[in-house]
Amino acid sequence: MTKQPVLVVAAVIQRQEDPEGRILVVRRGPGQSGAGFWEFPGGKVEAGEAPEQALVREIMEELALSVRVHELIGEEDFAYPSKTIRLRVYWASVKGGEDLVLSEHDDFKWQRPEEIDVMALSAADRPFVELIQKTYGKR
């Protein structure tokens, strides 16, 4: 019997007043799985939680940042040696305050969509970069 994939959500966060449409990427800190790789922030959806609620909670827990979740960019399954995740990626915007506090990550940067280094991203996030770059101007 095949195990159900673990549902994980991630946010492509932009600041509304940024004319360049920069996106927040964060680097996994030492001791984290995937340490040193950049990613779109997010985390696991808990039982009974809507994906959008999980995303708001995870971003607040990990970055102390309040976000508004917008439309779904895409969803893809990704197999790790120990588990399979179903990564659901959403557009999001900063709701208030931008004083990020890093609790699980050791660095962050705001990058224009075309500046994102696909190979520096965690493998699960890579398939979404092209979609982000294609749809950025159409939002």
SVG drawing of the C-alpha trace seen along z (x, -y; Angstrom):
<svg xmlns="http://www.w3.org/2000/svg" viewBox="-10 -51 35 53">
<polyline fill="none" stroke="black" stroke-width="0.4" points="0.0,0.0 1.4,-3.4 1.6,-6.0 -0.2,-9.3 2.2,-12.2 2.7,-14.7 1.1,-18.0 3.5,-20.9 2.8,-24.5 5.1,-27.2 4.7,-30.9 6.1,-33.1 5.9,-36.3 6.0,-39.7 5.8,-43.2 2.9,-45.1 4.7,-48.4 7.8,-46.8 7.7,-47.8 10.3,-45.1 8.1,-42.3 10.9,-40.9 10.3,-37.5 11.4,-36.4 13.7,-33.4 15.2,-32.0 18.2,-29.7 17.8,-26.6 19.9,-26.9 22.5,-24.4 20.9,-21.4 17.9,-21.6 17.2,-19.0 18.4,-20.6 20.7,-23.0 22.3,-25.5 19.6,-25.4 17.3,-28.3 13.6,-27.9 10.2,-29.6 9.1,-29.7 6.4,-27.4 5.9,-24.1 3.7,-21.1 -0.1,-21.3 -1.4,-20.0 -4.4,-17.7 -7.7,-19.6 -5.9,-22.7 -6.6,-24.4 -3.5,-24.8 -3.8,-28.6 -4.2,-28.7 -1.1,-26.5 0.9,-28.8 -0.1,-31.9 0.9,-30.0 4.2,-28.7 5.3,-32.1 4.5,-33.7 6.3,-30.9 9.4,-30.8 9.7,-34.5 7.4,-36.6 5.9,-37.9 2.2,-38.4 1.1,-37.4 -2.0,-37.3 -2.3,-34.2 -3.5,-34.6 -4.0,-32.1 -2.3,-28.7 0.7,-28.7 0.9,-24.9 1.3,-21.6 3.8,-18.8 4.8,-15.6 8.4,-15.1 9.9,-11.9 12.6,-12.0 14.3,-8.8 12.2,-8.6 8.9,-10.2 7.0,-11.8 5.7,-15.4 3.0,-17.1 4.2,-20.7 1.5,-23.3 2.9,-26.7 0.8,-29.9 1.4,-33.6 1.3,-35.7 1.9,-39.3 3.2,-40.9 0.3,-42.2 2.1,-44.2 5.6,-44.9 8.7,-43.7 11.0,-43.1 11.8,-39.4 13.0,-37.3 14.8,-34.1 14.1,-31.1 14.8,-28.1 16.7,-29.9 20.1,-31.6 19.7,-34.1 17.1,-35.7 17.0,-37.9 14.4,-39.6 15.0,-38.7 13.4,-39.6 11.8,-36.5 14.5,-36.4 17.3,-36.5 16.3,-33.3 19.1,-30.8 17.2,-27.5 20.2,-25.3 20.6,-27.0 17.0,-26.2 15.8,-23.0 14.9,-20.4 11.2,-20.4 11.0,-24.2 12.8,-24.2 9.9,-23.2 8.0,-26.3 10.6,-28.9 9.6,-28.8 5.9,-29.1 6.7,-32.1 8.7,-33.8 6.1,-33.3 3.1,-34.4 4.8,-37.3 3.9,-40.0 0.3,-38.7 -0.7,-39.1"/>
</svg>
